[in-house]
Amino acid sequence: MPDHSHPISDLRKHRRLEDRRLVVVIILFIVIVGGIAIGLVYGWGLAAAGVVCLIGGAALFGLLWLLLSVVERLLKNQ
């Protein structure tokens, strides 16, 4: 069996990739689990409206992450 454990050469690039993956997982978790929870508590008809609101909240989270990423890159270039 080949050994895939090699040292990471660019830690900043690796951290950015992991941050991006984590943001995607968080957004999907908010929308999917939140939608299921709303559906179980209030019914599946209202879950559709709830998912729309959750998508809006997840979009705000994504925009905040994007803004902070842009600021971080701008500060690195100075």
mmCIF file of the N, C-alpha and C atoms, coordinates in Angstrom:
data_MODEL
# 
_entry.id   MODEL 
# 
loop_
_atom_site.group_PDB 
_atom_site.id 
_atom_site.type_symbol 
_atom_site.label_atom_id 
_atom_site.label_alt_id 
_atom_site.label_comp_id 
_atom_site.label_asym_id 
_atom_site.label_entity_id 
_atom_site.label_seq_id 
_atom_site.pdbx_PDB_ins_code 
_atom_site.Cartn_x 
_atom_site.Cartn_y 
_atom_site.Cartn_z 
_atom_site.occupancy 
_atom_site.B_iso_or_equiv 
_atom_site.pdbx_formal_charge 
_atom_site.auth_seq_id 
_atom_site.auth_comp_id 
_atom_site.auth_asym_id 
_atom_site.auth_atom_id 
_atom_site.pdbx_PDB_model_num 
ATOM 1   N N  . MET A 1 1  ? 0.835   -1.168 0.000  1.00 0.00 ? 1  MET A N  1 
ATOM 2   C CA . MET A 1 1  ? 0.000   0.000  0.000  1.00 0.00 ? 1  MET A CA 1 
ATOM 3   C C  . MET A 1 1  ? 0.886   1.239  0.000  1.00 0.00 ? 1  MET A C  1 
ATOM 4   N N  . PRO A 1 2  ? 0.636   2.189  -0.903 1.00 0.00 ? 2  PRO A N  1 
ATOM 5   C CA . PRO A 1 2  ? 1.492   3.375  -0.978 1.00 0.00 ? 2  PRO A CA 1 
ATOM 6   C C  . PRO A 1 2  ? 1.255   4.302  0.214  1.00 0.00 ? 2  PRO A C  1 
ATOM 7   N N  . ASP A 1 3  ? 2.313   5.000  0.579  1.00 0.00 ? 3  ASP A N  1 
ATOM 8   C CA . ASP A 1 3  ? 2.252   5.940  1.697  1.00 0.00 ? 3  ASP A CA 1 
ATOM 9   C C  . ASP A 1 3  ? 1.900   7.324  1.155  1.00 0.00 ? 3  ASP A C  1 
ATOM 10  N N  . HIS A 1 4  ? 0.697   7.834  1.505  1.00 0.00 ? 4  HIS A N  1 
ATOM 11  C CA . HIS A 1 4  ? 0.241   9.130  1.015  1.00 0.00 ? 4  HIS A CA 1 
ATOM 12  C C  . HIS A 1 4  ? 0.503   10.244 2.024  1.00 0.00 ? 4  HIS A C  1 
ATOM 13  N N  . SER A 1 5  ? 1.205   9.960  3.087  1.00 0.00 ? 5  SER A N  1 
ATOM 14  C CA . SER A 1 5  ? 1.451   10.987 4.100  1.00 0.00 ? 5  SER A CA 1 
ATOM 15  C C  . SER A 1 5  ? 2.749   11.719 3.775  1.00 0.00 ? 5  SER A C  1 
ATOM 16  N N  . HIS A 1 6  ? 2.624   12.765 2.989  1.00 0.00 ? 6  HIS A N  1 
ATOM 17  C CA . HIS A 1 6  ? 3.783   13.572 2.641  1.00 0.00 ? 6  HIS A CA 1 
ATOM 18  C C  . HIS A 1 6  ? 3.617   14.940 3.289  1.00 0.00 ? 6  HIS A C  1 
ATOM 19  N N  . PRO A 1 7  ? 4.707   15.596 3.588  1.00 0.00 ? 7  PRO A N  1 
ATOM 20  C CA . PRO A 1 7  ? 4.584   16.912 4.227  1.00 0.00 ? 7  PRO A CA 1 
ATOM 21  C C  . PRO A 1 7  ? 3.965   17.930 3.276  1.00 0.00 ? 7  PRO A C  1 
ATOM 22  N N  . ILE A 1 8  ? 3.200   18.833 3.835  1.00 0.00 ? 8  ILE A N  1 
ATOM 23  C CA . ILE A 1 8  ? 2.562   19.879 3.046  1.00 0.00 ? 8  ILE A CA 1 
ATOM 24  C C  . ILE A 1 8  ? 3.584   20.979 2.810  1.00 0.00 ? 8  ILE A C  1 
ATOM 25  N N  . SER A 1 9  ? 3.785   21.323 1.541  1.00 0.00 ? 9  SER A N  1 
ATOM 26  C CA . SER A 1 9  ? 4.827   22.296 1.222  1.00 0.00 ? 9  SER A CA 1 
ATOM 27  C C  . SER A 1 9  ? 4.349   23.729 1.385  1.00 0.00 ? 9  SER A C  1 
ATOM 28  N N  . ASP A 1 10 ? 3.092   24.017 1.057  1.00 0.00 ? 10 ASP A N  1 
ATOM 29  C CA . ASP A 1 10 ? 2.572   25.368 1.154  1.00 0.00 ? 10 ASP A CA 1 
ATOM 30  C C  . ASP A 1 10 ? 1.444   25.385 2.183  1.00 0.00 ? 10 ASP A C  1 
ATOM 31  N N  . LEU A 1 11 ? 1.762   25.736 3.408  1.00 0.00 ? 11 LEU A N  1 
ATOM 32  C CA . LEU A 1 11 ? 0.778   25.692 4.482  1.00 0.00 ? 11 LEU A CA 1 
ATOM 33  C C  . LEU A 1 11 ? -0.311  26.751 4.313  1.00 0.00 ? 11 LEU A C  1 
ATOM 34  N N  . ARG A 1 12 ? 0.019   27.892 3.766  1.00 0.00 ? 12 ARG A N  1 
ATOM 35  C CA . ARG A 1 12 ? -0.999  28.932 3.564  1.00 0.00 ? 12 ARG A CA 1 
ATOM 36  C C  . ARG A 1 12 ? -2.037  28.496 2.536  1.00 0.00 ? 12 ARG A C  1 
ATOM 37  N N  . LYS A 1 13 ? -1.566  27.888 1.463  1.00 0.00 ? 13 LYS A N  1 
ATOM 38  C CA . LYS A 1 13 ? -2.486  27.395 0.436  1.00 0.00 ? 13 LYS A CA 1 
ATOM 39  C C  . LYS A 1 13 ? -3.372  26.294 1.024  1.00 0.00 ? 13 LYS A C  1 
ATOM 40  N N  . HIS A 1 14 ? -2.784  25.431 1.799  1.00 0.00 ? 14 HIS A N  1 
ATOM 41  C CA . HIS A 1 14 ? -3.539  24.354 2.440  1.00 0.00 ? 14 HIS A CA 1 
ATOM 42  C C  . HIS A 1 14 ? -4.589  24.923 3.402  1.00 0.00 ? 14 HIS A C  1 
ATOM 43  N N  . ARG A 1 15 ? -4.236  25.955 4.158  1.00 0.00 ? 15 ARG A N  1 
ATOM 44  C CA . ARG A 1 15 ? -5.172  26.567 5.095  1.00 0.00 ? 15 ARG A CA 1 
ATOM 45  C C  . ARG A 1 15 ? -6.335  27.228 4.350  1.00 0.00 ? 15 ARG A C  1 
ATOM 46  N N  . ARG A 1 16 ? -6.035  27.905 3.229  1.00 0.00 ? 16 ARG A N  1 
ATOM 47  C CA . ARG A 1 16 ? -7.100  28.518 2.435  1.00 0.00 ? 16 ARG A CA 1 
ATOM 48  C C  . ARG A 1 16 ? -8.061  27.463 1.889  1.00 0.00 ? 16 ARG A C  1 
ATOM 49  N N  . LEU A 1 17 ? -7.504  26.348 1.421  1.00 0.00 ? 17 LEU A N  1 
ATOM 50  C CA . LEU A 1 17 ? -8.348  25.261 0.925  1.00 0.00 ? 17 LEU A CA 1 
ATOM 51  C C  . LEU A 1 17 ? -9.235  24.695 2.026  1.00 0.00 ? 17 LEU A C  1 
ATOM 52  N N  . GLU A 1 18 ? -8.647  24.474 3.191  1.00 0.00 ? 18 GLU A N  1 
ATOM 53  C CA . GLU A 1 18 ? -9.424  23.947 4.312  1.00 0.00 ? 18 GLU A CA 1 
ATOM 54  C C  . GLU A 1 18 ? -10.474 24.942 4.776  1.00 0.00 ? 18 GLU A C  1 
ATOM 55  N N  . ASP A 1 19 ? -10.153 26.233 4.783  1.00 0.00 ? 19 ASP A N  1 
ATOM 56  C CA . ASP A 1 19 ? -11.133 27.255 5.150  1.00 0.00 ? 19 ASP A CA 1 
ATOM 57  C C  . ASP A 1 19 ? -12.303 27.248 4.171  1.00 0.00 ? 19 ASP A C  1 
ATOM 58  N N  . ARG A 1 20 ? -12.002 27.157 2.892  1.00 0.00 ? 20 ARG A N  1 
ATOM 59  C CA . ARG A 1 20 ? -13.050 27.137 1.868  1.00 0.00 ? 20 ARG A CA 1 
ATOM 60  C C  . ARG A 1 20 ? -13.941 25.915 2.031  1.00 0.00 ? 20 ARG A C  1 
ATOM 61  N N  . ARG A 1 21 ? -13.336 24.768 2.257  1.00 0.00 ? 21 ARG A N  1 
ATOM 62  C CA . ARG A 1 21 ? -14.126 23.543 2.459  1.00 0.00 ? 21 ARG A CA 1 
ATOM 63  C C  . ARG A 1 21 ? -15.000 23.654 3.701  1.00 0.00 ? 21 ARG A C  1 
ATOM 64  N N  . LEU A 1 22 ? -14.454 24.223 4.764  1.00 0.00 ? 22 LEU A N  1 
ATOM 65  C CA . LEU A 1 22 ? -15.207 24.371 6.001  1.00 0.00 ? 22 LEU A CA 1 
ATOM 66  C C  . LEU A 1 22 ? -16.398 25.307 5.815  1.00 0.00 ? 22 LEU A C  1 
ATOM 67  N N  . VAL A 1 23 ? -16.221 26.391 5.077  1.00 0.00 ? 23 VAL A N  1 
ATOM 68  C CA . VAL A 1 23 ? -17.331 27.314 4.820  1.00 0.00 ? 23 VAL A CA 1 
ATOM 69  C C  . VAL A 1 23 ? -18.431 26.613 4.028  1.00 0.00 ? 23 VAL A C  1 
ATOM 70  N N  . VAL A 1 24 ? -18.062 25.839 3.029  1.00 0.00 ? 24 VAL A N  1 
ATOM 71  C CA . VAL A 1 24 ? -19.065 25.115 2.240  1.00 0.00 ? 24 VAL A CA 1 
ATOM 72  C C  . VAL A 1 24 ? -19.820 24.117 3.112  1.00 0.00 ? 24 VAL A C  1 
ATOM 73  N N  . VAL A 1 25 ? -19.110 23.402 3.971  1.00 0.00 ? 25 VAL A N  1 
ATOM 74  C CA . VAL A 1 25 ? -19.759 22.422 4.851  1.00 0.00 ? 25 VAL A CA 1 
ATOM 75  C C  . VAL A 1 25 ? -20.696 23.128 5.824  1.00 0.00 ? 25 VAL A C  1 
ATOM 76  N N  . ILE A 1 26 ? -20.280 24.254 6.378  1.00 0.00 ? 26 ILE A N  1 
ATOM 77  C CA . ILE A 1 26 ? -21.125 24.983 7.316  1.00 0.00 ? 26 ILE A CA 1 
ATOM 78  C C  . ILE A 1 26 ? -22.392 25.475 6.622  1.00 0.00 ? 26 ILE A C  1 
ATOM 79  N N  . ILE A 1 27 ? -22.261 26.032 5.435  1.00 0.00 ? 27 ILE A N  1 
ATOM 80  C CA . ILE A 1 27 ? -23.430 26.532 4.705  1.00 0.00 ? 27 ILE A CA 1 
ATOM 81  C C  . ILE A 1 27 ? -24.389 25.386 4.376  1.00 0.00 ? 27 ILE A C  1 
ATOM 82  N N  . LEU A 1 28 ? -23.863 24.272 3.895  1.00 0.00 ? 28 LEU A N  1 
ATOM 83  C CA . LEU A 1 28 ? -24.721 23.124 3.598  1.00 0.00 ? 28 LEU A CA 1 
ATOM 84  C C  . LEU A 1 28 ? -25.392 22.592 4.855  1.00 0.00 ? 28 LEU A C  1 
ATOM 85  N N  . PHE A 1 29 ? -24.656 22.567 5.961  1.00 0.00 ? 29 PHE A N  1 
ATOM 86  C CA . PHE A 1 29 ? -25.214 22.088 7.222  1.00 0.00 ? 29 PHE A CA 1 
ATOM 87  C C  . PHE A 1 29 ? -26.356 22.992 7.677  1.00 0.00 ? 29 PHE A C  1 
ATOM 88  N N  . ILE A 1 30 ? -26.152 24.305 7.599  1.00 0.00 ? 30 ILE A N  1 
ATOM 89  C CA . ILE A 1 30 ? -27.193 25.244 8.007  1.00 0.00 ? 30 ILE A CA 1 
ATOM 90  C C  . ILE A 1 30 ? -28.460 25.030 7.187  1.00 0.00 ? 30 ILE A C  1 
ATOM 91  N N  . VAL A 1 31 ? -28.315 24.939 5.889  1.00 0.00 ? 31 VAL A N  1 
ATOM 92  C CA . VAL A 1 31 ? -29.483 24.839 5.013  1.00 0.00 ? 31 VAL A CA 1 
ATOM 93  C C  . VAL A 1 31 ? -30.157 23.472 5.137  1.00 0.00 ? 31 VAL A C  1 
ATOM 94  N N  . ILE A 1 32 ? -29.394 22.398 5.077  1.00 0.00 ? 32 ILE A N  1 
ATOM 95  C CA . ILE A 1 32 ? -29.987 21.055 5.075  1.00 0.00 ? 32 ILE A CA 1 
ATOM 96  C C  . ILE A 1 32 ? -30.540 20.690 6.440  1.00 0.00 ? 32 ILE A C  1 
ATOM 97  N N  . VAL A 1 33 ? -29.723 20.792 7.478  1.00 0.00 ? 33 VAL A N  1 
ATOM 98  C CA . VAL A 1 33 ? -30.182 20.401 8.816  1.00 0.00 ? 33 VAL A CA 1 
ATOM 99  C C  . VAL A 1 33 ? -31.247 21.369 9.319  1.00 0.00 ? 33 VAL A C  1 
ATOM 100 N N  . GLY A 1 34 ? -31.070 22.655 9.046  1.00 0.00 ? 34 GLY A N  1 
ATOM 101 C CA . GLY A 1 34 ? -32.084 23.626 9.438  1.00 0.00 ? 34 GLY A CA 1 
ATOM 102 C C  . GLY A 1 34 ? -33.408 23.374 8.735  1.00 0.00 ? 34 GLY A C  1 
ATOM 103 N N  . GLY A 1 35 ? -33.351 23.070 7.450  1.00 0.00 ? 35 GLY A N  1 
ATOM 104 C CA . GLY A 1 35 ? -34.570 22.766 6.701  1.00 0.00 ? 35 GLY A CA 1 
ATOM 105 C C  . GLY A 1 35 ? -35.273 21.523 7.223  1.00 0.00 ? 35 GLY A C  1 
ATOM 106 N N  . ILE A 1 36 ? -34.501 20.503 7.544  1.00 0.00 ? 36 ILE A N  1 
ATOM 107 C CA . ILE A 1 36 ? -35.096 19.280 8.104  1.00 0.00 ? 36 ILE A CA 1 
ATOM 108 C C  . ILE A 1 36 ? -35.705 19.559 9.472  1.00 0.00 ? 36 ILE A C  1 
ATOM 109 N N  . ALA A 1 37 ? -35.013 20.332 10.304 1.00 0.00 ? 37 ALA A N  1 
ATOM 110 C CA . ALA A 1 37 ? -35.537 20.650 11.630 1.00 0.00 ? 37 ALA A CA 1 
ATOM 111 C C  . ALA A 1 37 ? -36.836 21.448 11.524 1.00 0.00 ? 37 ALA A C  1 
ATOM 112 N N  . ILE A 1 38 ? -36.877 22.425 10.635 1.00 0.00 ? 38 ILE A N  1 
ATOM 113 C CA . ILE A 1 38 ? -38.100 23.202 10.443 1.00 0.00 ? 38 ILE A CA 1 
ATOM 114 C C  . ILE A 1 38 ? -39.218 22.296 9.919  1.00 0.00 ? 38 ILE A C  1 
ATOM 115 N N  . GLY A 1 39 ? -38.883 21.417 8.999  1.00 0.00 ? 39 GLY A N  1 
ATOM 116 C CA . GLY A 1 39 ? -39.884 20.496 8.459  1.00 0.00 ? 39 GLY A CA 1 
ATOM 117 C C  . GLY A 1 39 ? -40.450 19.565 9.521  1.00 0.00 ? 39 GLY A C  1 
ATOM 118 N N  . LEU A 1 40 ? -39.609 19.075 10.398 1.00 0.00 ? 40 LEU A N  1 
ATOM 119 C CA . LEU A 1 40 ? -40.078 18.168 11.448 1.00 0.00 ? 40 LEU A CA 1 
ATOM 120 C C  . LEU A 1 40 ? -40.930 18.889 12.493 1.00 0.00 ? 40 LEU A C  1 
ATOM 121 N N  . VAL A 1 41 ? -40.582 20.119 12.814 1.00 0.00 ? 41 VAL A N  1 
ATOM 122 C CA . VAL A 1 41 ? -41.300 20.837 13.863 1.00 0.00 ? 41 VAL A CA 1 
ATOM 123 C C  . VAL A 1 41 ? -42.563 21.498 13.331 1.00 0.00 ? 41 VAL A C  1 
ATOM 124 N N  . TYR A 1 42 ? -42.474 22.194 12.206 1.00 0.00 ? 42 TYR A N  1 
ATOM 125 C CA . TYR A 1 42 ? -43.583 23.003 11.719 1.00 0.00 ? 42 TYR A CA 1 
ATOM 126 C C  . TYR A 1 42 ? -44.303 22.419 10.505 1.00 0.00 ? 42 TYR A C  1 
ATOM 127 N N  . GLY A 1 43 ? -43.756 21.389 9.923  1.00 0.00 ? 43 GLY A N  1 
ATOM 128 C CA . GLY A 1 43 ? -44.378 20.795 8.738  1.00 0.00 ? 43 GLY A CA 1 
ATOM 129 C C  . GLY A 1 43 ? -43.568 21.111 7.495  1.00 0.00 ? 43 GLY A C  1 
ATOM 130 N N  . TRP A 1 44 ? -43.729 20.260 6.500  1.00 0.00 ? 44 TRP A N  1 
ATOM 131 C CA . TRP A 1 44 ? -42.895 20.374 5.311  1.00 0.00 ? 44 TRP A CA 1 
ATOM 132 C C  . TRP A 1 44 ? -43.311 21.525 4.413  1.00 0.00 ? 44 TRP A C  1 
ATOM 133 N N  . GLY A 1 45 ? -44.552 21.984 4.537  1.00 0.00 ? 45 GLY A N  1 
ATOM 134 C CA . GLY A 1 45 ? -44.970 23.141 3.751  1.00 0.00 ? 45 GLY A CA 1 
ATOM 135 C C  . GLY A 1 45 ? -44.239 24.397 4.172  1.00 0.00 ? 45 GLY A C  1 
ATOM 136 N N  . LEU A 1 46 ? -44.093 24.574 5.480  1.00 0.00 ? 46 LEU A N  1 
ATOM 137 C CA . LEU A 1 46 ? -43.379 25.745 5.984  1.00 0.00 ? 46 LEU A CA 1 
ATOM 138 C C  . LEU A 1 46 ? -41.863 25.592 5.878  1.00 0.00 ? 46 LEU A C  1 
ATOM 139 N N  . ALA A 1 47 ? -41.412 24.360 5.694  1.00 0.00 ? 47 ALA A N  1 
ATOM 140 C CA . ALA A 1 47 ? -39.969 24.147 5.561  1.00 0.00 ? 47 ALA A CA 1 
ATOM 141 C C  . ALA A 1 47 ? -39.426 24.823 4.315  1.00 0.00 ? 47 ALA A C  1 
ATOM 142 N N  . ALA A 1 48 ? -40.231 24.907 3.263  1.00 0.00 ? 48 ALA A N  1 
ATOM 143 C CA . ALA A 1 48 ? -39.775 25.569 2.035  1.00 0.00 ? 48 ALA A CA 1 
ATOM 144 C C  . ALA A 1 48 ? -39.493 27.042 2.301  1.00 0.00 ? 48 ALA A C  1 
ATOM 145 N N  . ALA A 1 49 ? -40.395 27.704 3.020  1.00 0.00 ? 49 ALA A N  1 
ATOM 146 C CA . ALA A 1 49 ? -40.163 29.115 3.365  1.00 0.00 ? 49 ALA A CA 1 
ATOM 147 C C  . ALA A 1 49 ? -38.973 29.248 4.306  1.00 0.00 ? 49 ALA A C  1 
ATOM 148 N N  . GLY A 1 50 ? -38.848 28.306 5.213  1.00 0.00 ? 50 GLY A N  1 
ATOM 149 C CA . GLY A 1 50 ? -37.715 28.330 6.136  1.00 0.00 ? 50 GLY A CA 1 
ATOM 150 C C  . GLY A 1 50 ? -36.391 28.145 5.428  1.00 0.00 ? 50 GLY A C  1 
ATOM 151 N N  . VAL A 1 51 ? -36.366 27.279 4.443  1.00 0.00 ? 51 VAL A N  1 
ATOM 152 C CA . VAL A 1 51 ? -35.128 27.040 3.690  1.00 0.00 ? 51 VAL A CA 1 
ATOM 153 C C  . VAL A 1 51 ? -34.723 28.295 2.924  1.00 0.00 ? 51 VAL A C  1 
ATOM 154 N N  . VAL A 1 52 ? -35.710 29.023 2.412  1.00 0.00 ? 52 VAL A N  1 
ATOM 155 C CA . VAL A 1 52 ? -35.395 30.277 1.714  1.00 0.00 ? 52 VAL A CA 1 
ATOM 156 C C  . VAL A 1 52 ? -34.713 31.243 2.677  1.00 0.00 ? 52 VAL A C  1 
ATOM 157 N N  . CYS A 1 53 ? -35.246 31.356 3.892  1.00 0.00 ? 53 CYS A N  1 
ATOM 158 C CA . CYS A 1 53 ? -34.620 32.228 4.898  1.00 0.00 ? 53 CYS A CA 1 
ATOM 159 C C  . CYS A 1 53 ? -33.240 31.713 5.299  1.00 0.00 ? 53 CYS A C  1 
ATOM 160 N N  . LEU A 1 54 ? -33.104 30.395 5.428  1.00 0.00 ? 54 LEU A N  1 
ATOM 161 C CA . LEU A 1 54 ? -31.803 29.821 5.784  1.00 0.00 ? 54 LEU A CA 1 
ATOM 162 C C  . LEU A 1 54 ? -30.774 30.067 4.682  1.00 0.00 ? 54 LEU A C  1 
ATOM 163 N N  . ILE A 1 55 ? -31.202 30.013 3.440  1.00 0.00 ? 55 ILE A N  1 
ATOM 164 C CA . ILE A 1 55 ? -30.287 30.296 2.333  1.00 0.00 ? 55 ILE A CA 1 
ATOM 165 C C  . ILE A 1 55 ? -29.824 31.745 2.404  1.00 0.00 ? 55 ILE A C  1 
ATOM 166 N N  . GLY A 1 56 ? -30.748 32.646 2.753  1.00 0.00 ? 56 GLY A N  1 
ATOM 167 C CA . GLY A 1 56 ? -30.358 34.048 2.937  1.00 0.00 ? 56 GLY A CA 1 
ATOM 168 C C  . GLY A 1 56 ? -29.335 34.216 4.047  1.00 0.00 ? 56 GLY A C  1 
ATOM 169 N N  . GLY A 1 57 ? -29.554 33.546 5.169  1.00 0.00 ? 57 GLY A N  1 
ATOM 170 C CA . GLY A 1 57 ? -28.589 33.605 6.268  1.00 0.00 ? 57 GLY A CA 1 
ATOM 171 C C  . GLY A 1 57 ? -27.251 32.984 5.897  1.00 0.00 ? 57 GLY A C  1 
ATOM 172 N N  . ALA A 1 58 ? -27.291 31.875 5.176  1.00 0.00 ? 58 ALA A N  1 
ATOM 173 C CA . ALA A 1 58 ? -26.054 31.231 4.737  1.00 0.00 ? 58 ALA A CA 1 
ATOM 174 C C  . ALA A 1 58 ? -25.315 32.120 3.744  1.00 0.00 ? 58 ALA A C  1 
ATOM 175 N N  . ALA A 1 59 ? -26.079 32.843 2.913  1.00 0.00 ? 59 ALA A N  1 
ATOM 176 C CA . ALA A 1 59 ? -25.445 33.764 1.961  1.00 0.00 ? 59 ALA A CA 1 
ATOM 177 C C  . ALA A 1 59 ? -24.754 34.902 2.704  1.00 0.00 ? 59 ALA A C  1 
ATOM 178 N N  . LEU A 1 60 ? -25.376 35.404 3.761  1.00 0.00 ? 60 LEU A N  1 
ATOM 179 C CA . LEU A 1 60 ? -24.720 36.440 4.570  1.00 0.00 ? 60 LEU A CA 1 
ATOM 180 C C  . LEU A 1 60 ? -23.429 35.917 5.190  1.00 0.00 ? 60 LEU A C  1 
ATOM 181 N N  . PHE A 1 61 ? -23.476 34.681 5.679  1.00 0.00 ? 61 PHE A N  1 
ATOM 182 C CA . PHE A 1 61 ? -22.270 34.061 6.242  1.00 0.00 ? 61 PHE A CA 1 
ATOM 183 C C  . PHE A 1 61 ? -21.186 33.946 5.174  1.00 0.00 ? 61 PHE A C  1 
ATOM 184 N N  . GLY A 1 62 ? -21.571 33.508 3.981  1.00 0.00 ? 62 GLY A N  1 
ATOM 185 C CA . GLY A 1 62 ? -20.615 33.381 2.886  1.00 0.00 ? 62 GLY A CA 1 
ATOM 186 C C  . GLY A 1 62 ? -20.043 34.724 2.461  1.00 0.00 ? 62 GLY A C  1 
ATOM 187 N N  . LEU A 1 63 ? -20.881 35.767 2.436  1.00 0.00 ? 63 LEU A N  1 
ATOM 188 C CA . LEU A 1 63 ? -20.390 37.101 2.090  1.00 0.00 ? 63 LEU A CA 1 
ATOM 189 C C  . LEU A 1 63 ? -19.426 37.634 3.138  1.00 0.00 ? 63 LEU A C  1 
ATOM 190 N N  . LEU A 1 64 ? -19.721 37.373 4.392  1.00 0.00 ? 64 LEU A N  1 
ATOM 191 C CA . LEU A 1 64 ? -18.807 37.800 5.458  1.00 0.00 ? 64 LEU A CA 1 
ATOM 192 C C  . LEU A 1 64 ? -17.461 37.103 5.326  1.00 0.00 ? 64 LEU A C  1 
ATOM 193 N N  . TRP A 1 65 ? -17.483 35.809 5.051  1.00 0.00 ? 65 TRP A N  1 
ATOM 194 C CA . TRP A 1 65 ? -16.234 35.072 4.861  1.00 0.00 ? 65 TRP A CA 1 
ATOM 195 C C  . TRP A 1 65 ? -15.472 35.609 3.647  1.00 0.00 ? 65 TRP A C  1 
ATOM 196 N N  . LEU A 1 66 ? -16.206 35.899 2.571  1.00 0.00 ? 66 LEU A N  1 
ATOM 197 C CA . LEU A 1 66 ? -15.574 36.440 1.373  1.00 0.00 ? 66 LEU A CA 1 
ATOM 198 C C  . LEU A 1 66 ? -14.943 37.799 1.654  1.00 0.00 ? 66 LEU A C  1 
ATOM 199 N N  . LEU A 1 67 ? -15.648 38.657 2.372  1.00 0.00 ? 67 LEU A N  1 
ATOM 200 C CA . LEU A 1 67 ? -15.114 39.963 2.727  1.00 0.00 ? 67 LEU A CA 1 
ATOM 201 C C  . LEU A 1 67 ? -13.842 39.837 3.557  1.00 0.00 ? 67 LEU A C  1 
ATOM 202 N N  . LEU A 1 68 ? -13.853 38.962 4.542  1.00 0.00 ? 68 LEU A N  1 
ATOM 203 C CA . LEU A 1 68 ? -12.661 38.776 5.365  1.00 0.00 ? 68 LEU A CA 1 
ATOM 204 C C  . LEU A 1 68 ? -11.501 38.179 4.564  1.00 0.00 ? 68 LEU A C  1 
ATOM 205 N N  . SER A 1 69 ? -11.807 37.304 3.621  1.00 0.00 ? 69 SER A N  1 
ATOM 206 C CA . SER A 1 69 ? -10.755 36.737 2.769  1.00 0.00 ? 69 SER A CA 1 
ATOM 207 C C  . SER A 1 69 ? -10.124 37.808 1.885  1.00 0.00 ? 69 SER A C  1 
ATOM 208 N N  . VAL A 1 70 ? -10.959 38.704 1.344  1.00 0.00 ? 70 VAL A N  1 
ATOM 209 C CA . VAL A 1 70 ? -10.436 39.784 0.500  1.00 0.00 ? 70 VAL A CA 1 
ATOM 210 C C  . VAL A 1 70 ? -9.569  40.729 1.325  1.00 0.00 ? 70 VAL A C  1 
ATOM 211 N N  . VAL A 1 71 ? -10.020 41.076 2.524  1.00 0.00 ? 71 VAL A N  1 
ATOM 212 C CA . VAL A 1 71 ? -9.236  41.954 3.392  1.00 0.00 ? 71 VAL A CA 1 
ATOM 213 C C  . VAL A 1 71 ? -7.904  41.298 3.742  1.00 0.00 ? 71 VAL A C  1 
ATOM 214 N N  . GLU A 1 72 ? -7.926  40.007 4.025  1.00 0.00 ? 72 GLU A N  1 
ATOM 215 C CA . GLU A 1 72 ? -6.688  39.293 4.349  1.00 0.00 ? 72 GLU A CA 1 
ATOM 216 C C  . GLU A 1 72 ? -5.710  39.334 3.174  1.00 0.00 ? 72 GLU A C  1 
ATOM 217 N N  . ARG A 1 73 ? -6.202  39.126 1.974  1.00 0.00 ? 73 ARG A N  1 
ATOM 218 C CA . ARG A 1 73 ? -5.312  39.159 0.802  1.00 0.00 ? 73 ARG A CA 1 
ATOM 219 C C  . ARG A 1 73 ? -4.774  40.554 0.546  1.00 0.00 ? 73 ARG A C  1 
ATOM 220 N N  . LEU A 1 74 ? -5.623  41.570 0.746  1.00 0.00 ? 74 LEU A N  1 
ATOM 221 C CA . LEU A 1 74 ? -5.159  42.938 0.567  1.00 0.00 ? 74 LEU A CA 1 
ATOM 222 C C  . LEU A 1 74 ? -4.074  43.311 1.567  1.00 0.00 ? 74 LEU A C  1 
ATOM 223 N N  . LEU A 1 75 ? -4.226  42.867 2.797  1.00 0.00 ? 75 LEU A N  1 
ATOM 224 C CA . LEU A 1 75 ? -3.221  43.159 3.809  1.00 0.00 ? 75 LEU A CA 1 
ATOM 225 C C  . LEU A 1 75 ? -1.919  42.406 3.575  1.00 0.00 ? 75 LEU A C  1 
ATOM 226 N N  . LYS A 1 76 ? -2.009  41.221 2.968  1.00 0.00 ? 76 LYS A N  1 
ATOM 227 C CA . LYS A 1 76 ? -0.792  40.471 2.650  1.00 0.00 ? 76 LYS A CA 1 
ATOM 228 C C  . LYS A 1 76 ? 0.010   41.163 1.572  1.00 0.00 ? 76 LYS A C  1 
ATOM 229 N N  . ASN A 1 77 ? -0.659  41.827 0.641  1.00 0.00 ? 77 ASN A N  1 
ATOM 230 C CA . ASN A 1 77 ? 0.017   42.470 -0.486 1.00 0.00 ? 77 ASN A CA 1 
ATOM 231 C C  . ASN A 1 77 ? 0.707   43.760 -0.091 1.00 0.00 ? 77 ASN A C  1 
ATOM 232 N N  . GLN A 1 78 ? 0.414   44.283 1.068  1.00 0.00 ? 78 GLN A N  1 
ATOM 233 C CA . GLN A 1 78 ? 1.043   45.562 1.478  1.00 0.00 ? 78 GLN A CA 1 
ATOM 234 C C  . GLN A 1 78 ? 2.428   45.346 2.018  1.00 0.00 ? 78 GLN A C  1 
# 
